[in-house]
Amino acid sequence: MSESTEPAGPGGLTTGEVARRLGVAPTTVRTWDQRYGLGPDRHTGGRHRRWTPADVARLERMCALTATGIPPAEAARLARETPAPASAPAAPPSVLPRRAPAPQAAHASRAGSGLRLGDARQECKGIARAALRLDAAALDRLLLDAIREHGLVAAWTEVIVPTLQAVGRKWESSGERYVEVEHFLSWHVSGALRRAAPDTAPDRPGASVVLACVPGDNHTLALEVLSAALAQRGIPVRMFGGALPVESLIAAVRRTGPAAVALWAQSRATASRPLAQHVAAMEWGVRGARRSPLVLTLGPGWSGRPAPGTARPHGLADAVQALEGLATR
């Protein structure tokens, strides 16, 4: 069994588990140990090495320093010489809960990258570090690992979204220094969602779902994860992506006769209640048995009361549940 998959024991984390937390390859951790002396302070019996919280903290400092452009040898020297910040004794990493409890106070932790991650999963820290280093291979691996381990909906809600928000806050507070990181992370999230999704389900009359951003809006990631989640459930999806013109949206609805239409709006400036109501009022089919789509208004732009004839789910899980129930009737 490789170090990346062996279970953690009472002595600390394995090299593979440390690598996943840091967002680097296990070979990188071993190289830092062999070349720069950043290995575990204590040795346990057996051939596998175990890393304590102090060992991991030293590697986190190494990651933070190299992310700023400091050469690895110098970063390793500083990481060894800089004492870890004083704090209350931490629980051994191997017994930390997978799900952090809801925070009772605003004690935000920081990853080595400096991104605020609050009480999000440990995976967020690794993904944030990989994004900050622009490490494409590590980022792809970490994103797919999170999706496989937690499922698409939970990985999006509890791992990917908190990391995207942390990167966004870093960009907003640093004079646009991290724009490339945000674009890089978004692109790789999109790729991971496509790879995690099965083949598109074949069309079934009256069971398909149309997904589109409203005109003027190009924020497609939330629709991409919704498309992937629906595909996993065998629901036919017609994805039209960003900034679909009004005439094209109406034509697509008429041509496909969907069970539902999900419209994403990131801001109030692009959210059009008249458009949502117009789509909800569209009808097709033989006289006496005409049908209309359910219109879901998604995204922060639709804040406030739902437009008449539309529904506003609270989050990805609610949207998936509503669409799954409708399309499988």
C-alpha positions in Angstrom: 0.0 0.0 0.0 1.4 3.4 -0.9 1.8 6.2 1.6 -0.9 8.2 -0.1 -3.6 5.7 0.9 -2.4 4.1 4.2 -4.6 5.0 7.2 -3.5 7.4 9.8 -2.4 5.9 13.1 -2.3 7.3 16.7 1.3 8.6 16.1 0.3 11.3 13.5 -0.3 11.7 9.8 1.3 9.7 7.0 3.3 11.4 4.3 0.4 11.0 1.9 -2.0 12.6 4.3 0.4 15.5 4.9 0.8 16.0 1.2 -3.0 16.2 0.7 -3.3 18.8 3.4 -0.5 20.9 1.9 -1.6 20.5 -1.7 1.7 19.1 -2.9 2.8 15.7 -4.2 4.0 13.1 -1.6 7.4 13.1 -3.5 7.7 16.8 -2.7 7.3 16.2 1.0 9.9 13.4 0.9 12.3 15.6 -1.1 11.9 18.4 1.5 12.7 15.8 4.1 15.8 14.4 2.4 17.2 17.5 0.9 16.4 20.2 3.5 15.9 18.2 6.7 12.2 19.0 7.1 11.2 15.5 8.2 9.4 14.4 11.4 11.2 15.3 14.6 10.3 11.9 16.1 10.4 8.4 14.6 7.9 5.7 15.3 8.3 2.0 14.8 7.9 0.4 11.4 8.9 1.7 8.0 6.2 4.4 7.7 7.0 7.9 9.1 4.4 9.9 11.1 4.1 13.6 11.2 3.0 15.5 14.3 1.1 18.9 14.3 4.5 20.7 14.9 6.0 18.9 11.9 3.1 19.8 9.7 3.2 23.5 10.9 6.9 23.6 9.8 5.9 22.3 6.3 3.1 24.9 6.2 5.7 27.6 6.8 7.8 26.1 4.0 4.8 26.3 1.6 4.0 29.9 2.6 7.6 31.0 2.0 8.0 29.3 -1.4 4.6 30.7 -2.5 6.1 34.2 -2.1 9.0 33.4 -4.5 11.7 32.5 -1.9 14.0 29.8 -3.2 13.3 26.4 -1.5 16.7 26.1 0.3 16.3 29.5 1.9 12.6 28.8 2.6 13.6 25.6 4.4 16.2 27.4 6.5 13.6 30.0 7.6 11.0 27.3 8.2 13.4 25.4 10.5 14.5 28.5 12.4 11.1 30.2 12.8 9.3 28.9 15.8 5.6 27.9 15.4 3.2 30.5 16.7 2.1 29.9 20.3 -1.3 28.4 20.5 -3.4 26.0 22.5 -2.3 22.3 22.2 -3.9 20.9 19.0 -5.6 17.5 18.7 -3.5 15.0 16.8 -4.3 15.5 13.1 -5.2 11.8 12.7 -8.2 12.3 15.1 -9.4 15.6 13.9 -13.1 15.4 12.8 -13.8 15.4 9.1 -16.6 17.9 9.6 -15.7 20.9 11.7 -18.6 22.0 14.0 -20.4 25.2 13.3 -18.3 28.1 14.6 -19.5 29.7 17.8 -17.2 32.7 17.3 -15.4 34.3 14.4 -12.1 32.6 14.9 -10.8 32.4 11.3 -7.8 30.1 10.7 -5.2 30.8 8.1 -3.7 28.5 5.6 0.0 28.9 4.8 -1.0 30.9 1.7 -2.6 33.6 3.9 -6.1 32.9 2.5 -8.9 33.1 5.2 -10.6 29.7 5.3 -12.4 29.9 8.7 -13.5 26.4 9.8 -13.6 24.9 6.3 -12.3 21.4 5.7 -8.6 20.7 5.6 -8.9 20.0 1.9 -9.6 23.8 1.3 -6.1 24.6 2.6 -4.4 22.2 0.2 -6.4 23.4 -2.8 -5.7 27.1 -1.9 -2.0 26.4 -1.7 -2.0 24.6 -5.0 -3.9 27.4 -6.6 -1.5 30.0 -5.2 1.5 28.1 -6.5 -0.3 27.7 -9.9 0.4 24.0 -9.6 -2.0 22.5 -12.2 -1.3 18.8 -11.6 -1.7 19.1 -7.8 -4.8 21.2 -8.1 -6.5 18.8 -10.5 -5.7 15.8 -8.2 -6.9 17.6 -5.0 -10.2 18.7 -6.6 -11.0 15.2 -8.0 -10.0 13.6 -4.7 -12.5 15.9 -2.9 -15.3 15.0 -5.3 -14.6 11.3 -5.1 -14.4 11.3 -1.3 -17.3 13.5 -0.4 -19.6 13.4 -3.4 -20.2 16.2 -5.9 -22.7 18.2 -3.9 -20.8 18.0 -0.6 -17.5 18.7 -2.2 -18.9 21.8 -3.9 -20.6 23.1 -0.9 -18.0 22.4 1.8 -14.7 22.4 -0.1 -14.8 24.2 -3.4 -17.0 27.1 -2.6 -15.2 28.1 0.6 -11.9 28.0 -1.3 -13.2 30.1 -4.1 -14.6 32.6 -1.6 -11.3 32.7 0.2 -9.4 33.4 -3.0 -11.9 36.1 -4.0 -11.5 37.8 -0.6 -7.7 37.7 -1.0 -8.0 39.2 -4.5 -10.3 42.0 -3.3 -8.0 42.9 -0.3 -4.7 42.8 -2.1 -5.1 45.3 -4.9 -5.9 42.7 -7.6 -2.6 40.9 -7.0 -4.3 37.5 -7.1 -6.5 37.8 -10.2 -4.5 35.1 -12.0 -5.0 32.7 -9.0 -8.8 33.2 -9.1 -8.9 32.6 -12.9 -6.6 29.6 -12.6 -8.7 28.0 -9.8 -12.0 28.6 -11.6 -10.7 27.0 -14.7 -9.5 23.9 -12.9 -12.8 23.6 -10.9 -14.6 23.7 -14.2 -12.4 21.0 -15.6 -12.8 18.8 -12.5 -16.6 19.1 -12.7 -16.6 18.0 -16.3 -14.4 15.0 -15.5 -16.5 14.0 -12.6 -19.7 14.1 -14.5 -21.0 11.0 -16.4 -22.0 11.1 -20.1 -25.0 13.3 -20.8 -28.2 11.4 -20.3 -30.3 10.8 -23.4 -33.2 13.1 -23.9 -36.6 12.2 -22.6 -39.6 14.3 -23.8 -40.7 16.6 -21.0 -37.9 15.6 -18.6 -35.0 17.7 -19.7 -33.6 20.8 -17.8 -32.3 24.0 -19.4 -29.5 25.8 -17.6 -28.4 29.2 -18.6 -27.0 32.5 -17.3 -29.2 35.5 -17.9 -28.0 38.1 -20.5 -25.0 40.0 -19.3 -23.9 37.3 -16.8 -21.0 35.0 -17.4 -20.7 33.3 -14.0 -21.2 29.7 -15.1 -19.5 27.6 -12.4 -22.6 27.1 -10.2 -24.6 25.9 -13.3 -21.7 23.6 -14.3 -21.9 21.8 -10.9 -25.7 21.6 -11.1 -25.4 20.1 -14.6 -22.9 17.5 -13.4 -25.1 16.6 -10.4 -28.1 16.2 -12.6 -26.2 14.1 -15.1 -25.2 11.8 -12.2 -28.9 11.3 -11.5 -29.6 10.5 -15.2 -31.5 13.7 -15.8 -31.1 15.1 -19.4 -29.5 18.6 -19.3 -29.2 21.3 -21.9 -26.4 23.6 -20.8 -26.2 27.0 -22.5 -23.6 28.7 -20.4 -23.0 32.4 -20.0 -24.9 35.4 -21.1 -27.5 33.7 -23.3 -29.5 36.3 -25.2 -33.2 36.6 -24.5 -34.2 35.5 -28.0 -31.9 32.5 -27.8 -33.2 31.5 -24.4 -36.8 31.6 -25.6 -36.0 29.6 -28.8 -34.2 27.0 -26.7 -37.1 26.6 -24.4 -39.6 26.3 -27.2 -37.4 23.7 -29.1 -36.7 21.5 -26.1 -40.0 21.7 -24.1 -38.1 21.3 -20.8 -39.5 20.3 -17.4 -37.6 23.1 -15.8 -35.4 26.1 -16.7 -32.7 27.3 -14.2 -31.6 30.9 -14.7 -28.4 32.1 -12.9 -27.9 35.8 -12.1 -24.8 36.9 -10.1 -26.0 40.5 -9.5 -29.2 42.4 -9.3 -28.1 44.4 -12.3 -28.5 41.3 -14.5 -31.4 39.6 -12.8 -34.6 40.2 -14.8 -37.8 39.3 -13.1 -39.8 40.0 -16.3 -37.7 37.6 -18.2 -38.1 34.9 -15.5 -41.9 35.4 -15.5 -42.0 35.3 -19.3 -40.3 32.0 -19.4 -42.5 30.6 -16.7 -45.6 31.6 -18.7 -44.5 29.9 -21.9 -46.6 26.9 -23.0 -46.4 24.1 -25.5 -48.2 20.9 -26.3 -51.6 20.0 -27.6 -54.7 22.0 -26.6 -56.1 20.9 -23.3 -52.7 19.4 -22.2 -50.4 22.3 -22.5 -47.3 22.4 -20.3 -45.1 25.1 -18.8 -41.6 24.9 -17.3 -40.8 25.3 -13.7 -38.4 28.3 -13.5 -35.7 28.2 -10.9 -34.0 31.6 -10.2 -30.5 30.8 -8.9 -27.7 33.1 -7.7 -27.4 36.2 -5.4 -28.8 38.5 -8.1 -32.3 37.1 -7.4 -32.3 38.1 -3.7 -35.6 39.0 -2.3 -39.0 37.4 -2.9 -39.2 35.0 -5.9 -40.8 36.4 -9.0 -44.4 35.2 -9.5 -44.5 31.8 -11.1 -40.9 31.0 -10.2 -39.1 29.1 -7.4 -35.8 30.0 -5.6 -34.0 27.0 -4.1 -31.6 27.6 -1.2 -28.4 26.1 -2.4 -27.2 23.3 -4.7 -28.8 20.4 -2.7 -32.2 22.0 -2.8 -32.0 22.8 -6.5 -30.9 19.2 -7.3 -33.8 17.8 -5.2 -36.4 20.0 -6.8 -35.2 19.2 -10.3 -34.8 15.5 -9.7 -38.3 15.2 -8.4 -39.8 17.2 -11.3 -37.8 15.4 -14.1 -38.6 11.9 -12.8 -42.4 12.3 -12.5 
